Amino acid sequence: MSWAQVRDDAGPGSMDGHGKIDSDAEQGSSAPIEHALSPYLTIQKAAACLRSFYGDPVNRAQLLEEIGRVVAAHKITLLSIDVFDTALLRSPGSELGRFWSLSKRFHETLPASANGPDPSAEDAMLVRIAAMRAAYGMQRHSVIGSDPSLDDIAGTVCSLLNRPDLTEHYVRTELECEIEDVTLNPLISEIREHFPSLRTVFLSDMYLDSRRIGRILTTKSDISYRPKVYSSADGHGSKIGGGLFDHVAKTLRVKPNHALHIGDHLEHDYRGAKRRGWHALHLPLPDEELRERRARFAGTRAEIIALDGGFGHECRFAP
C-alpha cells in the first residue's frame, strides 16, 4: 500500500497524496454532468496541452465569459483558483520525473563538506520515496486531509542519507526545480482585469506550504505583492477533504454559496468544492497531455535502474 492510501481522500499510486489517481477513468468522461456541454470543456479536453489551450485568446475569452456568468448568477464575492496545472502550468512530465530531476540536481549541486559521503542521485531518489511514505503515514492523527510539509520531508530525506546538514540545500533545490517547471497561466492576469472587485485567492493540496507557493507565484507573475495562498500543508485540511474550503470561507467571512473555485482536478477542485457548498468550474487536463505525461512517466521509470530493487511497486503514475 502506498502512503497516499493512508488518507481516505487519496487514490492509489499518488506519490504525494494529491489524489491524482493512477486510473484511466479520468481520461474519459470526467466532465461534471452540470456543465458537460460547456464549449470550453470540449475544446480543453481536445487540446494538445494546457499551455496551448490557455495560450489561445479565444479560449481564454470563453472561460472569462463562463466565470462571469457564474459570478453574476450567484453574486460571487470570492474567486478561488487551484495552483498547479491551473494558475501555474506544469511542463508535460510526471511527478516521478520531477522528483528524479530534483534528485539529480541535488546531487550535482552538493556543497563541499567533510560531514559525510556525498549521496548519489539514485540514493536521493530512493530516500525521497521512503520519506514521502513515512511523512504521509504519520499524518493519520493530524487534521484530516492535511499534507506534511516540505520541511518534514526534506528533513527525513537528509537524515536517511546521513547528511542532515543538507536539509536547507534540499529544500532550496526543490523550490528552484518547481519554479523552473511552471509558467504562469495568462488567464490569471485577465481575471484580475475583468473582475477587479472580485477577491481572489489560491488553494493547493500540496506539501508546499502557502508561503513557498506564494513565492513561486510571485516569481512567475508581474504582481508586486504576494498573493493570498492557502495550502493543505498549513494544517487546516485539504480541498478533497473539504477542510481547506471551510477554513478559507471562515477566515475570509464569505458564505460558501458566494464563493467560486476553479481547478483541474475533478475530485479536489470540482466535487470537493461542491460538497462544501461552493460553486465550481472544472478546467481539466487535456487527454493528449495526460497521455504524454504517462509516456514520460514510463520513460523516467525505465531510466531509474535503482527502482528495480524494492521501490518500483511504489511508483505509479501521478501527473
Steps between C-alpha positions, in 0.01 A plus 500: 500500500640843409510786748226680308260227600531579869282801423140432418507785248775367278501232237754224454826589340518870581852559622425810702136456594361747250242244401605499135378144464683254278198397301371528148168616641598866496598487134150440374174656614634695795302816426239577764147443369386852594718666239606210281375688194692822576695592185823560688498147646479332161779717362720464806475121514592483130793745521860389453593623849401753763760751383368502144139518618557797730731659245204554266320830581174358362506220756579743782212722390260205523622419850467861612145500367422180692651640820307823451176308459548320831613818676190688388252217556614423856632837621850359538729705723792256528683325217729214600749361249688171515877549471677221308361428153260793532668822614845353436529271198743213534718359226359176354685260729401299805547522874762225483685698235500811718639304795768349277601844367514625858715205609747551216533873564534443873792265431661727241489811720613352831709750696850394598495342844692262724185391686452175317469327163341680208174322413439398141194606303368144529545506878314831520217362288456187708495685831254752358259214443559366851467848654173568321356171619604569859379861494153411373478202732560724799219735391230262620448680828517856366226711345319280247638551153792721597832441328839473671732794437798508268714568807390169654562311177838663434610438857420131469670476160825647628491301823465178302794611289694556823543862398258710709722799428365497143134558591494870409681426175241234415209736565664776299566262210140380495366854487737584215377196307136592560554857379671380182231242427202737489373797303229742604165441335419818300139458613598619849587856402188521284284392794644790700424738214145378439398463865693771689259503795501123543717377784734231366693237694693183409447153648722193477504143629876481523792441736627849413365744757320821407809717552707302252219470246452875530867548423470288184192691386669833561814390316300395193264800487525875455324594823688693767321339795489142621162343418288346772558126501354217707666158497415162648853507644395786731304264724143610426391201294486447126278574203408135450415459868314833503680649799696748291184640340340533843811672638515753216130583522520548875825698491380735225144514635347391172187288469576184298220571251676829412834331430623350172795261465662403170756227442614199300428210734152353487493374859706767678401811310150429379330242719699602808375858466144395420481282810574806716233714336732692266444554130764343276631481145701204377801586277630151416833378371468429125491133406803530271711663771398233748618235254827688451556520874438126532752433224762719667433329831573164338824639357612634836407178675713302255793741542527460878653153529517526877121477518515141380620398846208546735336833431363443152158395626471835684534703182174527317399777268406840638491808271 
